[in-house]
Each structure stands twice: as C-alpha cells, then as structure tokens.
C-alpha cells in the first residue's frame, strides 16, 4: 500500500510539474504554433486524420530529456529536406499521411524529377561552401564564431516566412528586390482590396524595401525575448534556407552604377560627398545631388574603390549593405544553406528553387528587363583603377570569391 501510494503521489506531482512547465512556456512564447508551424497556409485544416493513418506514438518527445523536443512537438517536418517527390522516400507512409494536411491551393506536387544537372549544381555549391568554411586558407573576420556569437543587428538580412518554412538571406544588388517581392507574396502580408497580393511586379518598390513588410531574425528579440536565439536555431534547423550571390567585382560595379551614377540624394549626402572631399579635391562639394549633377560632379568608379580600401571608411561606420561582403550579410559558415543561387544562372535557379519549395503554382520569379551589369564589362570599369588597388580589393572580397565558386579575376590582377 505504501509503495502504491508513493507511486500515485509521484505521478500527480510529475503531472502538475509538466502542466506548470507548459503554461510557463506557452505564456512566454505565445500560441502553440509559435510561428514555427510547417509551411502551410491559413485555411481549413482537416480535423480528422486520413484513413489508414497509423498512430504516431513514437514521435511523442520526452519533456524532461530535451527542451528542443518540447519545441519540436509543435513542428512537423520542415522544408529543409528535399520536397520533390522524386527525391523523397515514398515508403515512408507517415510522411505521406502528414503531407495530405497541406492545403493544395499553395503546394504543388510534381510527378517528374528535377533535372539531374540542376540537382548536381546545387550539391556542388553546398559542398563548396562546407569545404571553404573548413579550409584554414580561407580566413575572414567572424569565420569561426558560433551562431550564438553573431550580434543580433547582423541578422537583419534573414527574412523569415513561417507560412511556408522559408528563410531568405537577401544580398543587395543580387536581384533582392524581386526575391523580396516573392517573400511578400508568399507571406500574404500585403492585401489588395482584402485579398493577398499575388503579382510580385504589382508591389511598389517602396513597399518592397519597407522593413515593416518583412519579419527578420533581427526582430525576434522584441517578439520572443529570452527565447529568441533558441527559436532562431529551431527555425534554421527546420526551414529551407536560401540566398543568391553574384561575382563580387560585378556586384560592386552594379552598386556604383545604381547609387552614384543616378541622382540618389541619400547616397550622395552619406557617401558621395565624403568621396569627393577625400579623393576628388572637392573640399566643399555641392550641397545637393541636383546641384552636383547640374555641374557634372559625382565620384568616379576609381574614387569609389579608394573609398572601399580606405581604412578610415570602416572606422567611421560598417560597409553599407550594397557593398558589404556576402559572408558578413549571410554568415554562410554558421548557417547551412539548402539552396545557393547565382545571378548568372538566375532564371534556372529561381525555377528550381520555387519548385523545390513547391510554390511554383503560386508565384513566378519576375523576369528582369533592366540593363544588368555584365561581367564582360569588368576590364572597362577597372581600367581607371591601379593594378595594386585591384589586388587589394580582391583581398577584401576574396572570401566571397572562394566561398561561392567565382574564379579569381587574373586578367585584372596580373596586368
């Protein structure tokens, strides 16, 4: 009798403890889905399991063994795993049963596999990233720190779409405007007459770059408090993570063309005036960009490169995002990206990615008809930049070249 009574007391106390733990966790983090649900859209859910679905008792986690298991019980498998049926083990009946819960208006099932060369391309890019991050000859600040050591302000380029289980690290001057449009469409955060906007090109540029339209990791602290970093890591484990990159030197040319060859008042005041004072013998440059362009004054591309190489630049402030290195924006040695797109193969990569996410029936990547900067122009643009400055610039951006598989521009560096 004594043993039986002690057992019942233990069960009651244990149950009360677990209920208290659930209440505390629920209160701190929010609703049970925690914005961590799998990539599903709002809408009617099937309340009863499909016929012949087997009980999934083996998936019930042990609360006392690992707090991650408690969080993960609210998560179904994320999209970090291959989503193309041709790449999925069809013998796994439990995963097939769960898939039936996904609303078909947003998720597309393909009967044909992705082309082998596209899968191989992605495999090679991911493998290269892993190898370069493990290679001691590739050295750059912050390479060996942990994810927990990354300051919160450096995570503001990671956009999260909880509805579809996607994390996108945007890199300015690498089609980021159109990918931000895609993320807005998928998140259904923009309504037109009460209906979610489905046309990416219909989203005005001012809204595309409005931070209020995107939920980034940098905003986690306000929403989740002390649980923020833990939930970030859970999402990084479960969600599909992608980024798009570009030849680093061509990206710099594109940034210069867009910000200093066009009349951009903000960039003129913040950066162009500094360049004109330091490198163009303009101690008192025109007060506004309109006045400067009226008399034909703006920094040259050579002035821009001098600015990047000047140690005083980063002493004053970190590089602007339009010319900041990708390894500083997206932390590829701390975050294991599932998809690495290149602007040079943008159309193929975009089609592959949207298909992998199974949302290619929801949105298409906009085809750009703008005058894009071509890599073949590099020799012309760098003709006014001294060879020694080109070599210094390469050292500054060498990690991006090597991490993402871009060839060393020997024709520019060996003249």
N, C-alpha and C positions, 0 to 999 in steps of 0.2 A: 504493500500500500504506500509506504513511504517513497519508494522509487517511482511508482506511478504518479504520485502527486508532484514530486520534483520535476518529472518529465513534463507534466502539463503546465507547471509554472514556467519552466524554461521555454516551452512553445509560446505561451502567452506573452512573456516578456520579449522574446525574439520577434514575434509578430508586431508588437507595439513599437519596438525599435525600428523595424523596417518601415512601418507606416509613417513614423516620425521623419525618417530619412527621406522618404518620397515627398512628404509635404514640404520639407525644407528645400529640397532640390527643386521641386515644382515652383515654389514661391520665388526662388532666386532666378531661375532661368526663364520661366514663362510657361506657355502651354506645352503640352506633352510632345508636340512635334518639334518644338524648339527651332523652327525654321531649318530643321535638319532632315525633313522628310525627303523621301526619294523624289526623283524628278517627275512629279505628277502635277496635273493642273487642278485648280478648284473645279468642282462639279460633282455630280452624283457619284458616289462610290458604291460598289457592290457591298452590301452589308453582310451577305452570307457567302461563305466560301464556295467556289465552284464545285460541281460534283466530282467525286472521286479524289478530292484533295486529301492527302494524308495529314494527320495531326503532326505539328512540328514541335513536339515537346522537347526535342533535343536542342532547339535553339534558345530555350529559356536560360538566360545567363544567371550566374551566381552573383548576387549583390555584394556579398562580403569578399569575394575574391578580387574584384577589379572594378573600379568606378567606371572605366571605359565600357565594360559590359552593360552597366546600367544605362549609359547614354545610348549605346548601340542598339538596345532593345527597341528604341523608337525609330530605328533606321532599317529599311530594307536594303538589299544590296544596291550600291550606288552605281553610277555610270562610269566609274573608273575602270571597270572591266570591259572587255570587248562587248559591244552591243549588237554587232551584226550577227544574225542567226547562223551564218556560215562559220562564224568563229566561236560559237557557243556550244557547249556540250549539251546536245539535245536529250541525253539520257537523264539529265537532272530534272526530275519531274517537279520537285518543289519550286525551283526557279521558274519553270514554265507556268506553274499554277499562279505564282505571285505576279507574273507578267500580265495575266488576264485582268488584274485590278487596274491597269494603267488605261486611262481614257484614250480611245482610239483617235479622237479628233486631233491629238497632238503627237502621238507616237506612231511611227511608220515602221512596218515590218517589211524587210527586203527578202526576196526569195533567191537573189543572186549574190554571190560574194563580191566584196570589193576587189578591184584588180590587184593581182599579186604584186605588181611593181609599186603600187601606192602603199601597200602594207609594208613592203620591204623598205621603202623610202623612210617611213616613219620609224621603223625598227632601227635603221641605221642612225637617224638623227637622235633618237633617245639614247642609243648605245654610245654615241659620240659624247653626248653630254655627261653620261656617267663616267666615261673614261677620262675626259678632261678634268672633271671635278676630283678624280682620284690621282691625277697626274701632278706630281710635285713641280714639274717645269712650268705649269700654268699657275701663276701667282697673281693675286689681286686682293685688295683690302676686303675683309669680311668673308673670304672664301671658306675658312674652316670654322666659322662660328656656327652655333646651333640655331634652329628656328626661334627658340625662346630668346636668343640674344639679339634678334633683329628688332630695332626700335619700332614702336607702333606707327610712327609717322612714315616709315619706309615701306609700309604695307598698303599704301593708299592706291596702288595701281592694280590691286587684286579685286576685281569685280565679281560678286557672288550672285548667282541665280539659283535660289533654293527650290524653285518650282521644277527645274529640270536637272538639278545636281551638277551645275557647271561653275567653274572658276576660270575667269579670263584675266590674264595679266596684259594690260594694254601698253603698247610701246608707241609713243607719238612718232609720226612720220612713217608708220608701217600699217597703213590702212586702218588705223584705230578708230577713225570716225565711223566707218561703215560697220566695224565689229561692235562698236558701242551701240549703233542702231539695232543690230541684231539682238544684243542683250536686252535692250529696251522692249523690243517686240516679244521676245521670249518671256520676259518677266511680267508682261502685261501691265507695266507701271504707267503707261500713257494711254488715256482714254480719249476717244473722239466721239462726241455725242453719246457717251455712256458705253461705247464699245471699244475694246482694246485695239490700238493701232496695229495693223498687220503689214503695212507697207513701210519698209525701212527708209526709203527715199522721201517719204512724206514727213519724216521727222526733221524739224528745223535744226540747223547746225547749232544754234544757241542752246537748244534743249539737249542735244547730243552731248555737249561738254558741260552741262549743268550737273554739278556734283550731287544735287538732290535727286537726280534720276537714277543714280546707281548706288547700290549697297556694297561698300568695300570693307575689307578687313580693318581698315583704319577706323571705321565706325563701330566696331564691335565693342569697344570699351564702354561707350555710352549705353549700349543696349544690354550687354551681358555682364558688365562689371568684372568681378574677380574670376568668373568662369570663361572670359573671352578667349584667352590663349588656348585653353583646353578645347573649346568648341571649334576654334580655328583648325586645330590639328585633327579633330574628328572629321571636319569637312574636307580637309586636304587628303585624308585617307579615303573618304568615300566618294568624293565628287570627281568628275572629269576635269582636268586642268589643262589649259592650252595657252599658247602665246604665238605671235607671229613676229618674225625678225627679218632683217634686211642687211645687205652689205653695209658695214659700218661707215665707210667713207661716202658711199652714195647717200646714206641717210643724212649725213652732215650737209652734203650739197643741197639736199631737199629742204632741210631745216633752214639753211641760209636763204634759199630762193623764196621760201614762204614767209619768213619773218623779217627779212631785211631788204629784199628787192621789191616787196609790196609795201604799201603805206599802212604800217601797223603801229598805231600810236603807243600802245602799251610797250611793245618790244623796243620801239625807238627810245622811249624815255628810260627804260630799265637797262638796256644793253647797248643800243647803238650809240647813244651819247657817250657812254664810257669808252667804247672802242674809238670813237672819233677823237676824244681828248687824249687818250693814251698813245694811239698809233698813227693818227692822220693829221697831227699838227693842227687840231681844231680846239684850242683852249676854251672857246665859247661857242659850241655848236648851236645851230638854230634851236629855238625853244620848242618847236613842234615838228612833227613829221611832215606836215603840209609845207611848212616853210623850207624844210631841208630838201624835199623833193623838188620844190619850185626852183631852187638854185642848183639842183643836181648833186646834192651832198647825201651820201649814205656810205656805210662801211663797205669796203671791198671784201671779197672772199678771203683774201690774204689777211686782212685785219681780223676777220672772224677766227681764223686759225690761230693767229697770235693771241687772241683773247682766250682761246681754249688752253693754250700752252702756258699762259702766264700764271705763275704760282699765286699771284695776288687774287686771281679770279675766284678760286675756291676758298681762299681765306675770307673773302667778302661774303660769299654765300655758296651753297652747293650748286652744281651744274643745274641749269634749267632742264626740265624733263624732255624737251625736244632734242637735246644733245647729250643727255646723261646716258651713260653706258647701260646696256640691257642688263648686265649682271647686277647692277645697282638697283634697277627698277623691279626685276622679277625674281631675283635670288634663285637661280637655277641649280645651285649646289645644295640648297636647303629644301627646295620644293621639287618633287619628282613629277615633271610634266608628262602627261599622257599623249599630248599631241604638240608637235613643233612645226608650225607653218612658216614658209618662206614667201616673201613678197614676190620673189622671182618666179614662183610657181603658185601664185595666189589662187587662181581660178580652180585648178585641180585640187589644191589643198583645202580650199573652202568647201568644195563639193564633197570631198572625202570626210571632212570634219562634221559637217551638218548631217551627213548620212550616218556617221558613227554615233552621233548624238540622237539619231532617229527623229530629227525635227525638220528634215528637208522637205516635208509636205506642209510645213507651217511657214517657213521663211526661206528666201533665197538670198545669197550674198549679192549685193548690188555690183553690177559691172561698172568699173570706173572708166570714164571717157576723158579724164583730165590729162594734161600734159605731164606725165610722170618723168621723174629724173631717171635717166638711163645710165647703167654702169659704163657704157662706152664713152660717156662724156667726161669720165674722171680725168683723163690726161689733159683735156682742155681746161677744166676747172683748176687743176693743181699746177698748171703751167706757171702761174704767178707766185706759187709758194716755194720757197727754197727747199732743196732736197733734204737738208738737215732738219728742217721743220717738219717735213713729211715723215721722216723717220721717228721723230719724237712723237708725232701724232699717232703713228702706228703703235708705238709702245703704250700710249694712253688707251687705245682701243683694242689692243692685241687680244685680251681675254675674250671679247665678243667675236673676233675673227675665229679664234680657235674653238670656243665652245660650240659655235653654231655652224662650223664647217665651211667658212669662207676662206678662199685662198689668200695668201699673203700677196699684196699688190707689188710684186717685184719690179714691174715696169716703172712704177712711180718712185720706188725706194732706191733703185740701183743706177739712176742716171748719173 
